[in-house]
Amino acid sequence: MNNRLLILSLLASASIPSAAFAQAATTPGAPGATPEAAPGAAVTPPPSDQLGEITVTARKSSENLTDVPLAITAVTAAAIENRGIRDITQIAAFTPGLTFQNQSVGRNDRGFKQYVIRGIIPNSSLATRQTVTVFVDGAPVSGGNLSGVTDIEQVEVIKGPQSALFGRSTFAGAINVTTRAPSYTWGGEVDGEYSRFDTKDVSASIEGGLIPDKLAFRLSGRIYHTDGGYTDSNYPDTRLGRRNTQSISLSLLAQPTETLTIRGFATSWTDDDGLPANAREGVGQGNCHPNPLVPSLTYYCGAIGDTPASTRTWNETVNPTAYSAVQNGSTLFGPQFVDHLGLHRTAQQYRVTANQELGDWVLSGIGSYGRNKWGFMQTALGEDYRNIPNPNKATNANVPYVYSLTLGNTEDRDAYGEVRLATPKDKRLTATLGANYAWARTDNLTSSYQLSAYVLNTPHTINSSNTYGVFGSVRWEFVDHLSISGEGRYQIDKLFQQTLAGTNPAYKGTFNSFTPRAVLQYEPSRSATFYASYSRGNRPGEFNTIYAAQPAYVQAAISAQAHVDQEVKEDKIEMEEIGFKGNLFDHRLRILLAGYVGKWTNRHIPNIIDYISTAGELQSIQVTAANGSVDLKGVEFETAFKLTPELTLEGTFDLADTKIKNSFSADALAVTGNANQVGKQLPYYPKYSASASATYMRHAFANYDGFIRGDAQYSGRIYEAEDNLAWTKPATILNLRVGIQNDQYRFEVFGTNLTNNKTPNSLARSTDTIYSALGANVGTGQGITVSLPDPRSYGVRASVKF
């Protein structure tokens, strides 16, 4: 209760300057009285001494950012260009409450995307089990992978449970990407960038009207390459972090009648990467003994900054025997889909949206399909085993030293359809009613060659879902300036899971839920909004397939130690949020402030259960139980200030506090002997983060404006596990851009990470196999795999519009 009162007090203090904008907002022709921007026009060009208005679609209709009673960060196309953002993941640095985490099984690569909002981590790499979903033009993208930021008009990060309007996999929030509509005027753009590590990023587009005022198109392409920022310490001629992308996209705009608008978008791209930029804190760096019951266990405790350069290595050798075994073994895509160490992806996405005006009513529809095929091949990370003989050398002379090679395949597919009807927006009572269907499927398979044998680590596993939903919202302005809103969704999830190996059965289950949101909104003027909301969210359930496959006596042993069912019930979240949004001092200052408290229950936790086999041996099995709970609270602040017509200041601050109330962490159990880390913070995200930016622009010469922009991004410590034993050092990144531009040309020079900060982006616990000098496996230790940040870089960028 004290935390809620503190947040309420902070927000209430924002009402003090309300008189500064009340008069301006009610004056005819004042900025607050401008008509709403048309769909697709995200930013209204402002006078030189004012901030522009931003239009968002977070509630499935076009609204002014400061009018929407939700915590939203909107990053416009202009902001993407000015900040030098080349990938959607970089938006997290400027978004309070959002973190990007891509650490999985020892890889810091582009295999999958994990977005964390308000510290609500997914604890799963499955596309069907994420807590945040990426939407493009209103359609969900399974796995969250995009080809880049080409053709993007705006990115909206909507924080807090969005299940009422967007569905279950927006448990923590949603990211809504809007693409740019083609123009009927013929033109195009070429943009090129070159920077350190032979990094090249070139994109081009051409657009125009095929049928005047009826049909327009845009064709875009992109080529991206970087050698990578790090040298493999044991292979000086090889770099870590090499990436390549080639993409092409086509956008169509059709307006066959004055009341019907149809948008089509198709894109296809290929990623082809080398081994990622990783390092380790392994057994050799251990500095503590956290488990009193096992004093011989050495682990790394404390802050992690620059990691030992000697651990920035993968075994870059591709052994022919191991390569043949994994390529000709079980795969999803056949041999040679991934023919080198690193990652390969082919992906396609297709979308159609339509809006039909029915008088003052609007009927809208969405249809989409996506397919993402990717695979990786990797060797051992962090240590060079070439001086350790293979203990199986006598039977397998083709692999003379300790060696492993792993090949993984994943395919994400999704299809989506939605229809909704909206009432006129200029009434005291407005409503939206809709229905949608979503299908998603993820196929996984991982195999490896370990010392002398082929191993099918993860047989072909299918996870799929069919989701049916009906949703709606109603807003009633019952007195001037004061309104209430209600939103809700009834949803049916039909889940399917099967492992295609042995005699494993298929598992099916149906989960039904109703997820509401209620909002009270007070608008003392057209330039200010206060709101309070309550919302609930659900995350899809899953199955304990391994539990169902056990004999009765093992099931009984499991049930005696943990409450485990074949179907694991859904995660649930409840959140209360209050906020203030305002444009002050004649639209020169924008403030977005939100505070929240919440409760996450039924959190899915892996439980390790010991039992005695019929042979009298001690055995262990891992099952999932919905027995975790976490308390959530935080404050998010975002501001922009047009201090002078030439100088604009921007800043963000985020406090995201997660406190474990009940858990079962296998990582914590292995290291500390205690699985339930009550009172600790969840891993993989910073509790505190902030950013500060300044842009100075003024006339330089002829018709060119000169500009200089500086960005500072701060991230607090990030824990690597629930026991909070090890964490990243707090880090600050500094970027600088200087250039000239006009309506047609732009040229700039830039530097990124100017202080060459080397603190890891993320951490993940891992095991470190220990071998004797003769090659014998003498045990495993606990290590930490780290994701290396992009080192200091500098370059040039130029663009031309025609």
C-alpha positions in Angstrom: 0.0 0.0 0.0 2.9 2.4 0.8 4.3 1.8 -2.7 1.0 2.6 -4.3 0.7 5.9 -2.3 4.2 6.9 -3.3 3.5 6.4 -7.0 0.1 8.2 -6.6 2.0 11.1 -5.0 4.5 11.4 -7.8 1.7 11.4 -10.4 -0.4 13.9 -8.5 2.5 16.3 -8.4 2.3 16.5 -12.3 -1.0 18.3 -12.0 0.7 21.5 -10.6 1.6 23.0 -14.0 -1.8 22.3 -15.5 -2.7 26.0 -15.7 0.2 26.4 -18.0 -1.5 24.5 -20.8 -5.2 24.9 -20.0 -5.6 28.3 -21.6 -3.6 27.4 -24.7 -5.6 24.2 -25.2 -9.0 25.9 -25.2 -8.0 28.8 -27.5 -9.4 28.4 -31.0 -6.6 27.2 -33.4 -4.3 26.2 -30.5 -2.2 23.1 -31.1 -4.5 21.0 -28.9 -7.4 21.9 -31.1 -5.9 20.6 -34.3 -7.9 17.9 -36.1 -6.7 14.3 -35.7 -4.1 13.2 -38.1 -5.2 10.8 -40.9 -4.1 7.1 -40.6 -0.6 6.7 -41.8 0.4 10.3 -41.0 2.1 9.6 -37.7 3.6 13.0 -37.1 2.1 16.5 -37.8 4.9 18.9 -38.8 5.1 21.4 -36.0 6.2 25.0 -35.9 9.9 25.3 -35.3 9.4 26.1 -31.6 6.9 23.3 -30.8 6.9 19.6 -30.5 4.9 17.7 -33.1 1.8 15.6 -32.3 2.1 11.9 -32.4 -0.7 9.6 -33.5 -0.9 6.0 -32.2 -3.1 3.0 -32.8 -2.6 1.2 -29.5 -6.4 0.8 -29.0 -7.0 -0.2 -32.6 -7.9 3.3 -33.8 -6.0 6.4 -34.5 -5.6 8.6 -31.4 -3.2 11.3 -30.1 -0.5 9.8 -27.9 -1.3 12.1 -25.0 -5.0 11.3 -25.1 -4.5 7.5 -24.7 -4.8 6.2 -21.1 -2.0 3.7 -21.5 1.7 3.7 -21.0 3.0 3.9 -24.6 6.4 4.9 -26.1 6.0 5.9 -29.7 9.2 6.0 -31.9 8.5 7.8 -35.2 10.3 7.3 -38.5 12.1 10.6 -37.9 13.2 9.5 -34.5 14.5 6.2 -35.9 16.6 8.1 -38.5 17.9 10.7 -36.0 19.0 8.0 -33.5 20.6 5.8 -36.1 18.4 2.8 -35.2 19.0 0.0 -37.7 17.2 -2.8 -35.9 14.0 -2.9 -33.8 15.9 -4.3 -30.8 17.8 -1.0 -30.5 14.5 0.8 -29.7 14.8 -0.7 -26.2 17.5 1.8 -25.2 15.1 4.7 -25.6 12.0 3.0 -24.2 11.4 2.9 -20.4 10.3 -0.5 -19.3 11.5 -2.4 -22.4 14.5 -4.7 -22.5 15.8 -7.0 -25.3 17.2 -10.4 -24.2 18.5 -12.9 -26.8 20.7 -15.1 -24.7 19.9 -18.8 -25.3 21.9 -22.0 -24.8 25.1 -20.1 -25.0 24.4 -18.0 -28.2 24.2 -14.3 -28.6 22.7 -14.5 -32.1 19.7 -13.6 -34.2 18.0 -16.9 -33.7 15.1 -15.6 -31.8 13.9 -12.5 -30.2 12.9 -12.1 -26.5 11.4 -8.8 -25.5 11.0 -8.2 -21.7 8.6 -5.5 -20.5 8.4 -4.4 -16.8 10.8 -7.3 -15.9 8.2 -10.0 -16.9 10.6 -12.6 -18.4 9.3 -15.4 -20.6 11.7 -18.1 -19.4 11.2 -19.8 -22.8 12.6 -19.5 -26.3 9.4 -20.9 -27.8 7.5 -18.4 -30.0 4.3 -19.7 -28.5 5.3 -19.0 -24.9 6.5 -15.3 -25.1 5.2 -12.6 -22.8 5.4 -9.9 -25.4 4.3 -10.2 -29.0 5.4 -8.0 -32.0 2.5 -6.9 -34.3 3.1 -5.4 -37.8 0.1 -3.4 -39.1 -2.0 -5.1 -36.4 -1.0 -8.7 -37.3 1.1 -10.8 -34.8 4.6 -12.0 -35.9 5.4 -15.3 -34.3 9.0 -15.1 -32.9 9.2 -11.3 -33.2 11.7 -11.4 -36.1 11.7 -8.5 -38.7 14.1 -7.9 -41.5 15.0 -4.4 -40.3 13.5 -0.9 -40.0 13.1 -0.3 -43.7 9.6 0.9 -44.6 8.7 1.5 -40.9 6.5 4.6 -40.1 6.4 4.1 -36.4 7.0 1.7 -33.5 4.7 1.7 -30.5 5.7 -0.1 -27.3 2.5 -0.6 -25.2 3.3 -1.6 -21.7 1.3 -3.6 -19.2 -1.1 -6.5 -19.9 -2.7 -6.0 -23.4 -4.7 -9.2 -23.5 -8.1 -7.5 -23.7 -7.5 -6.1 -27.2 -4.4 -8.0 -28.5 -4.7 -11.5 -27.0 -2.9 -13.8 -24.6 0.7 -13.5 -25.8 0.7 -9.8 -24.8 0.9 -10.9 -21.1 3.5 -8.1 -20.4 2.8 -5.8 -23.3 2.8 -5.5 -27.1 5.0 -3.9 -29.7 3.0 -2.5 -32.7 5.0 -1.7 -35.8 3.3 0.4 -38.5 4.6 0.3 -42.0 4.7 3.4 -44.3 2.0 3.7 -46.9 3.2 4.2 -50.5 2.8 7.6 -52.2 1.0 8.3 -55.4 3.8 10.7 -56.3 6.8 9.0 -58.0 10.0 9.1 -56.1 12.4 7.1 -54.1 15.3 7.1 -51.6 18.8 5.6 -51.4 20.4 5.3 -47.9 23.9 4.1 -47.3 26.1 3.7 -44.2 29.7 2.5 -43.7 31.4 2.1 -40.4 34.1 0.2 -38.5 34.5 -3.6 -38.9 33.6 -3.2 -42.6 30.0 -2.6 -41.6 27.9 -1.7 -44.7 24.1 -1.0 -44.7 22.5 0.0 -48.0 18.8 0.3 -48.7 16.9 1.7 -51.6 13.2 2.2 -52.5 11.1 3.5 -55.3 7.4 4.3 -55.2 4.6 5.9 -57.2 1.1 5.7 -58.5 0.2 2.9 -60.9 -3.4 4.2 -61.3 -3.8 7.8 -60.3 -5.5 8.1 -56.9 -6.4 4.4 -57.0 -3.3 2.2 -56.8 0.2 3.0 -55.6 3.3 0.8 -54.7 6.7 0.9 -53.0 9.5 -1.6 -53.8 12.3 -1.7 -51.2 15.5 -3.6 -50.8 18.3 -3.8 -48.3 21.8 -5.3 -48.1 23.6 -5.4 -44.7 27.0 -6.8 -43.7 29.4 -6.6 -40.8 32.6 -8.5 -40.1 31.8 -8.5 -36.3 33.3 -6.5 -33.5 35.6 -9.2 -31.9 38.5 -11.4 -32.9 38.3 -15.0 -31.9 41.2 -15.2 -29.4 42.4 -18.7 -30.6 41.7 -18.0 -34.3 43.1 -14.5 -35.1 41.9 -14.6 -38.7 38.2 -15.2 -37.6 35.9 -12.6 -36.2 32.9 -13.1 -33.9 29.6 -11.4 -34.6 29.7 -11.5 -38.4 26.2 -10.8 -39.9 24.6 -10.6 -43.3 21.1 -9.7 -44.4 19.4 -9.3 -47.7 15.8 -8.3 -47.9 13.2 -7.2 -50.4 9.7 -5.9 -49.7 6.6 -4.7 -51.7 3.9 -2.4 -50.4 0.7 -1.7 -52.1 -2.0 0.9 -51.4 -5.4 0.6 -53.2 -8.3 3.0 -52.8 -10.9 1.6 -55.3 -13.6 3.9 -53.8 -13.6 7.0 -51.6 -14.6 4.9 -48.6 -12.5 1.8 -49.0 -8.7 1.6 -48.4 -6.7 -1.6 -48.8 -3.0 -2.0 -47.8 -0.9 -5.0 -48.9 2.6 -5.8 -47.7 5.0 -8.6 -48.5 8.6 -9.1 -47.5 11.3 -11.8 -47.8 14.7 -11.9 -46.3 17.8 -14.0 -45.6 20.1 -13.8 -42.7 23.5 -15.5 -42.9 25.7 -15.1 -39.8 28.9 -16.4 -38.4 29.5 -17.5 -34.8 28.1 -14.9 -32.3 30.1 -12.5 -30.0 30.1 -14.5 -26.8 32.5 -15.0 -23.9 32.4 -16.8 -20.6 33.1 -16.6 -16.9 34.0 -20.2 -16.4 35.5 -22.4 -13.7 38.8 -20.7 -14.0 37.2 -17.4 -12.9 35.4 -18.7 -9.9 35.7 -16.6 -6.8 33.1 -17.9 -4.3 31.6 -21.0 -2.7 27.9 -20.2 -2.5 26.7 -23.7 -1.5 27.6 -24.6 2.2 26.6 -28.2 1.6 29.1 -28.5 -1.3 32.2 -26.4 -0.3 34.1 -27.7 -3.3 31.7 -26.0 -5.7 33.4 -22.8 -7.1 31.3 -20.1 -8.7 31.6 -16.5 -9.9 29.9 -14.0 -7.6 29.7 -10.2 -8.0 29.8 -7.7 -10.9 30.9 -8.7 -14.3 32.4 -6.1 -16.6 35.0 -6.8 -19.2 35.3 -10.5 -19.6 38.7 -12.4 -20.1 39.7 -12.0 -23.8 40.9 -15.7 -23.7 37.3 -16.9 -23.4 36.1 -15.0 -26.5 36.5 -18.1 -28.6 34.7 -20.9 -30.3 36.4 -23.9 -31.8 36.3 -22.7 -35.4 37.3 -26.2 -36.8 34.6 -28.1 -38.6 35.5 -31.8 -38.3 34.4 -33.8 -41.4 33.2 -36.8 -39.4 31.1 -34.7 -37.0 29.8 -32.6 -39.8 28.7 -35.6 -41.9 26.9 -37.1 -38.9 24.8 -34.1 -38.0 24.0 -33.1 -41.6 22.9 -36.6 -42.6 21.1 -37.3 -39.3 17.6 -35.9 -38.3 16.9 -32.4 -39.6 13.8 -30.3 -40.3 15.1 -28.8 -43.6 17.4 -31.5 -45.0 21.2 -31.4 -45.1 23.1 -28.2 -45.9 20.5 -25.7 -44.8 23.1 -24.5 -42.4 26.5 -25.4 -44.0 28.8 -23.3 -41.8 29.4 -22.4 -38.2 26.8 -19.8 -37.3 23.2 -19.1 -38.3 21.1 -19.2 -41.5 17.5 -18.0 -41.9 15.0 -17.6 -44.7 11.8 -15.8 -43.8 8.7 -14.4 -45.5 5.8 -12.3 -44.2 2.5 -11.3 -46.0 -0.2 -9.0 -44.8 -3.4 -7.4 -46.0 -5.4 -4.7 -44.2 -8.6 -3.0 -45.2 -10.8 -0.2 -43.9 -14.3 0.4 -45.2 -16.1 3.6 -44.1 -19.8 3.0 -43.5 -20.9 6.6 -43.0 -19.3 7.5 -39.6 -18.7 3.9 -38.8 -15.6 2.0 -39.8 -15.3 -1.7 -40.7 -11.7 -3.1 -40.6 -10.0 -6.3 -41.5 -6.6 -7.9 -41.2 -5.1 -11.1 -42.8 -1.5 -12.3 -42.5 0.8 -15.3 -42.9 4.4 -15.7 -41.9 7.1 -18.3 -42.1 10.5 -18.2 -40.4 13.0 -21.1 -41.0 16.3 -20.8 -39.2 19.1 -23.0 -38.0 22.4 -22.8 -36.3 25.6 -24.9 -36.1 28.1 -24.4 -33.3 31.0 -25.9 -31.4 32.2 -25.5 -27.8 32.4 -21.9 -26.5 35.0 -20.4 -24.2 37.8 -22.9 -24.1 40.2 -24.4 -26.6 40.1 -28.2 -26.2 42.5 -29.0 -29.1 45.3 -29.8 -26.6 43.1 -32.4 -24.8 43.1 -35.8 -26.5 39.8 -37.5 -27.3 39.4 -40.4 -24.8 37.7 -42.3 -27.7 40.6 -41.8 -30.1 41.2 -45.5 -30.4 37.8 -46.1 -31.9 37.4 -42.7 -33.6 40.7 -41.4 -34.9 38.9 -38.9 -37.1 38.3 -36.7 -34.1 41.6 -36.7 -32.3 40.8 -34.1 -29.6 37.8 -33.3 -27.4 35.2 -32.0 -29.8 31.5 -31.4 -30.1 29.3 -30.0 -33.0 25.6 -29.1 -32.6 23.1 -28.5 -35.3 19.7 -27.0 -34.5 16.6 -26.3 -36.7 13.5 -24.2 -35.9 10.5 -23.3 -38.0 8.0 -20.7 -36.8 4.8 -20.3 -38.8 1.7 -18.2 -38.1 -1.6 -17.1 -39.7 -4.0 -14.5 -38.5 -7.4 -13.0 -39.4 -9.3 -10.2 -37.7 -12.5 -8.2 -38.3 -13.8 -5.3 -36.2 -16.4 -2.6 -36.3 -15.9 0.8 -34.7 -18.7 3.4 -34.0 -18.3 7.1 -34.7 -15.5 8.6 -32.6 -17.0 12.1 -32.0 -19.7 10.9 -29.7 -19.8 10.7 -25.9 -20.4 6.9 -26.2 -18.0 5.0 -28.5 -17.4 1.3 -29.0 -15.4 -1.3 -30.9 -16.4 -4.9 -31.4 -14.2 -7.5 -33.1 -13.3 -11.2 -33.5 -10.1 -12.9 -34.6 -8.4 -16.2 -35.2 -4.7 -17.0 -34.8 -2.8 -20.1 -35.6 0.9 -20.5 -34.7 3.2 -23.5 -34.9 6.8 -24.0 -33.8 8.9 -27.0 -34.8 12.2 -27.7 -33.1 15.0 -30.3 -33.6 18.5 -30.3 -32.2 21.2 -32.9 -32.8 24.9 -33.1 -32.0 28.1 -35.1 -32.3 29.7 -35.6 -28.9 33.3 -37.0 -28.9 32.4 -40.2 -30.9 28.7 -40.5 -31.2 25.7 -38.9 -32.8 23.1 -37.7 -30.3 19.6 -36.5 -31.0 19.4 -34.0 -28.2 15.9 -32.8 -28.9 13.8 -34.9 -31.3 11.4 -33.2 -33.6 8.9 -31.5 -31.3 5.8 -29.7 -32.4 4.1 -26.9 -30.4 1.0 -25.4 -32.0 -2.1 -23.4 -31.1 -5.4 -22.5 -32.5 -6.8 -19.4 -30.9 -10.3 -17.9 -31.2 -11.2 -14.6 -29.7 -14.0 -12.1 -29.4 -13.1 -8.7 -28.0 -14.6 -5.3 -27.5 -14.3 -1.9 -25.9 -16.7 0.8 -24.8 -15.9 4.4 -23.7 -18.5 6.7 -22.1 -17.8 10.4 -21.4 -20.5 10.7 -18.8 -19.6 14.3 -17.9 -17.4 16.8 -19.6 -13.7 15.8 -19.3 -14.4 12.6 -17.4 -14.9 9.2 -19.0 -14.8 5.5 -18.2 -13.7 2.7 -20.5 -14.2 -1.0 -20.4 -12.4 -3.6 -22.6 -12.6 -7.3 -22.6 -11.7 -10.4 -24.5 -13.2 -13.9 -24.3 -10.7 -16.4 -25.8 -10.3 -20.1 -26.5 -6.9 -21.6 -26.9 -6.6 -25.1 -28.3 -3.0 -26.3 -27.8 -1.2 -29.3 -29.3 2.2 -30.7 -28.4 4.0 -33.8 -29.6 7.5 -35.2 -29.8 7.9 -37.3 -32.9 10.2 -39.9 -31.4 9.5 -43.3 -29.9 5.9 -43.9 -28.9 5.2 -40.4 -27.3 1.5 -39.5 -27.6 0.2 -36.2 -28.8 -1.1 -33.9 -26.1 -4.1 -31.6 -26.6 -5.7 -29.2 -24.3 -8.2 -26.3 -24.3 -7.9 -23.2 -22.2 -10.7 -20.6 -21.9 -10.3 -17.2 -20.3 -11.8 -13.7 -20.0 -9.4 -10.8 -19.7 -10.7 -7.4 -18.9 -9.4 -3.8 -18.5 -11.2 -0.9 -16.9 -10.0 2.7 -17.2 -11.0 6.0 -15.5 -9.8 9.0 -17.5 -9.9 12.7 -16.6 -8.9 15.4 -19.2 -8.8 18.8 -17.6 -7.9 20.2 -21.0 -7.2 19.0 -24.5 -3.5 19.0 -23.6 -3.6 16.9 -20.4 -4.8 13.4 -19.4 -4.9 11.7 -16.0 -5.9 8.1 -15.8 -6.2 5.0 -13.6 -6.6 1.5 -14.9 -7.0 -2.1 -13.8 -6.2 -5.0 -16.2 -5.7 -8.8 -16.2 -3.8 -11.0 -18.6 -3.2 -14.6 -19.3 -0.3 -16.5 -20.9 -1.0 -19.8 -22.7 -0.7 -23.0 -20.7 1.5 -26.0 -21.6 1.9 -29.7 -21.0 4.0 -31.9 -18.7 4.7 -34.4 -21.4 7.5 -36.1 -19.5 5.3 -36.5 -16.5 2.6 -38.3 -18.4 5.1 -40.7 -19.9 6.3 -41.9 -16.5 5.2 -45.1 -14.8 2.7 -44.8 -11.9 5.2 -45.0 -9.1 7.3 -42.2 -10.6 4.1 -40.0 -11.0 3.3 -40.7 -7.3 6.8 -39.7 -6.2 6.5 -36.4 -8.2 3.0 -35.7 -6.8 4.3 -36.2 -3.3 6.8 -33.3 -3.8 5.1 -30.9 -6.2 1.6 -30.2 -7.5 2.1 -31.3 -11.0 -0.6 -31.9 -13.6 -0.4 -33.1 -17.2 -1.9 -29.7 -18.2 -0.1 -26.7 -16.7 -2.6 -24.0 -16.1 -2.1 -20.6 -17.5 0.1 -17.8 -16.0 -2.0 -14.9 -14.7 -1.3 -11.3 -14.0 -3.2 -8.4 -12.4 -2.0 -4.9 -12.7 -3.1 -1.5 -11.6 -1.7 1.6 -13.4 -2.0 5.3 -12.9 -0.6 7.9 -15.2 -0.3 11.5 -16.5 0.3 12.7 -20.0 0.5 16.3 -21.0 1.8 18.9 -23.4 2.9 22.0 -21.4 4.1 25.5 -22.2 2.4 25.8 -25.6 3.4 22.3 -26.7 7.1 22.8 -26.0 7.2 20.2 -23.2 5.8 16.7 -23.4 5.6 14.5 -20.2 4.6 10.9 -20.1 4.5 9.4 -16.6 3.1 6.1 -15.4 3.3 4.1 -12.2 2.1 0.5 -11.7 1.8 -2.3 -9.2 1.0 -5.9 -10.1 0.9 -9.5 -9.1 2.1 -12.4 -11.3 0.7 -15.8 -10.2 0.7 -19.3 -11.6 4.2 -18.6 -12.9 5.5 -21.6 -14.7 8.5 -23.0 -12.8 10.7 -26.0 -13.7 10.9 -28.3 -10.7 13.6 -31.0 -10.3 12.2 -34.0 -8.5 14.3 -36.8 -7.0 13.0 -40.4 -6.8 14.3 -43.9 -6.3 14.1 -46.2 -9.3 13.0 -49.8 -9.2 16.7 -50.7 -9.3 17.3 -48.7 -6.1 19.1 -45.8 -7.8 18.6 -42.1 -7.1 17.1 -40.5 -10.2 16.0 -36.9 -11.1 13.3 -35.6 -13.4 12.3 -32.1 -14.4 8.6 -31.1 -14.6 6.8 -27.8 -14.8 4.5 -26.6 -12.1 2.5 -23.3 -12.0 3.7 -22.5 -8.4 5.6 -19.3 -8.9 4.5 -15.8 -7.9 6.1 -12.4 -8.3 5.2 -8.9 -7.0 5.7 -6.1 -9.6 5.9 -2.4 -9.2 7.5 0.4 -11.1 7.6 4.0 -12.5 8.2 5.0 -16.1 9.0 8.5 -17.2 9.5 10.0 -20.6 9.9 13.6 -21.7 10.8 15.9 -24.6 11.5 19.6 -24.3 11.8 22.1 -27.1 14.1 24.4 -25.1 14.7 26.7 -28.0 13.7 26.4 -31.7 17.2 25.0 -32.3 17.6 22.8 -29.2 15.5 19.8 -28.2 16.1 17.7 -25.0 14.8 14.2 -24.4 15.0 11.8 -21.5 13.6 8.6 -20.1 13.8 6.9 -16.7 12.6 3.5 -15.6 12.3 1.7 -12.3 11.0 -1.9 -12.7 11.0 -3.8 -9.5 10.3 -7.5 -9.4 10.3 -9.4 -6.1 10.0 -13.1 -6.0 7.4 -14.4 -3.6 7.6 -18.1 -4.4 9.7 -19.9 -7.0 11.7 -23.1 -7.8 14.9 -22.2 -9.6 16.9 -25.2 -10.8 19.9 -22.9 -11.4 19.7 -21.5 -7.8 19.3 -25.0 -6.4 22.4 -26.3 -8.3 24.6 -23.4 -7.1 23.3 -22.4 -3.6 21.3 -25.5 -2.5 18.2 -23.3 -2.2 15.6 -23.4 -5.0 13.2 -20.8 -3.6 14.9 -17.4 -3.7 12.2 -15.3 -1.9 12.8 -11.6 -2.1 15.2 -11.7 -5.0 14.9 -9.9 -8.4 14.1 -11.8 -11.6 17.1 -12.1 -14.0 17.8 -10.8 -17.5 16.6 -7.2 -17.2 17.9 -4.0 -15.3 15.9 -2.7 -12.4 17.0 0.8 -13.3 17.6 2.3 -16.7 17.6 5.8 -18.3 18.5 7.8 -21.3 19.3 11.4 -22.1 19.5 13.0 -25.6 20.1 16.5 -27.0 19.6 17.6 -30.6 20.8 21.0 -31.8 19.8 22.1 -35.3 20.1 25.4 -37.1 20.6 26.9 -40.5 24.1 26.1 -41.8 24.4 27.4 -45.4 22.4 27.6 -48.6 19.3 25.5 -47.9 21.0 23.1 -45.5 20.5 22.8 -41.8 23.4 21.6 -39.6 22.7 19.3 -36.7 24.5 17.6 -33.8 22.9 14.9 -31.6 24.2 13.2 -28.5 22.7 10.2 -26.8 23.5 8.7 -23.4 22.0 5.3 -22.4 22.3 3.9 -18.9 21.5 0.4 -17.8 21.7 -0.8 -14.2 22.9 -4.3 -13.1 21.3 -7.3 -14.7 21.3 -10.6 -12.8 22.1 -13.9 -14.4 19.8 -16.1 -12.2 17.2 -15.8 -9.5 19.8 -16.2 -6.8 21.3 -12.8 -7.8 24.9 -14.0 -7.2 26.4 -12.5 -10.3 25.4 -9.4 -12.3 26.5 -7.0 -15.0 28.2 -3.8 -13.9 26.1 -0.7 -14.5 26.9 0.6 -18.0 26.6 3.9 -19.9 26.8 4.1 -23.7 27.5 7.4 -25.4 26.7 8.1 -29.1 27.3 11.2 -31.2 26.1 12.3 -34.6 27.0 15.4 -36.6 25.7 16.3 -40.1 23.8 18.4 -42.5 20.4 17.9 -44.2 17.7 19.4 -46.3 14.5 18.0 -47.8 16.5 16.0 -50.3 19.9 15.2 -48.9 21.3 14.1 -45.6 24.9 13.4 -44.6 26.3 12.6 -41.2 29.4 11.3 -39.4 28.8 9.3 -36.2 30.4 7.5 -33.3 28.8 4.8 -31.2 29.8 3.5 -27.8 32.4 6.3 -27.6 33.8 5.2 -24.2 34.2 1.6 -25.5 32.1 0.2 -22.7 32.6 -3.6 -22.5 30.0 -4.6 -20.0 28.0 -7.5 -21.3 24.5 -7.0 -22.6 23.1 -10.1 -20.9 24.1 -13.1 -18.9 23.0 -16.7 -18.7 24.1 -19.6 -16.5 25.8 -22.5 -18.2 27.7 -25.6 -17.4 31.5 -25.9 -17.9 32.8 -29.4 -18.6 36.1 -30.2 -17.0 38.6 -32.6 -18.6 41.8 -34.1 -17.3 45.0 -33.8 -19.3 44.3 -37.3 -20.7 40.8 -36.4 -21.9 38.7 -37.9 -19.1 35.6 -36.1 -18.1 36.1 -35.3 -14.4 32.9 -33.4 -13.8 31.1 -30.2 -14.7 31.3 -26.8 -13.2 29.1 -23.8 -13.2 29.9 -21.0 -15.6 28.3 -17.8 -17.0 27.9 -17.1 -20.7 27.9 -13.4 -21.6 26.7 -11.5 -24.6 29.4 -9.0 -25.7 28.3 -5.4 -26.6 29.1 -3.8 -29.9 32.5 -2.1 -29.3 33.3 1.5 -30.2 32.6 2.3 -33.8 32.6 5.3 -36.1 31.3 5.8 -39.6 29.5 7.9 -42.2 25.9 7.8 -43.5 24.4 9.5 -46.5 20.9 9.5 -48.1 19.2 11.1 -51.0 15.5 11.4 -51.9 14.4 11.8 -55.4 
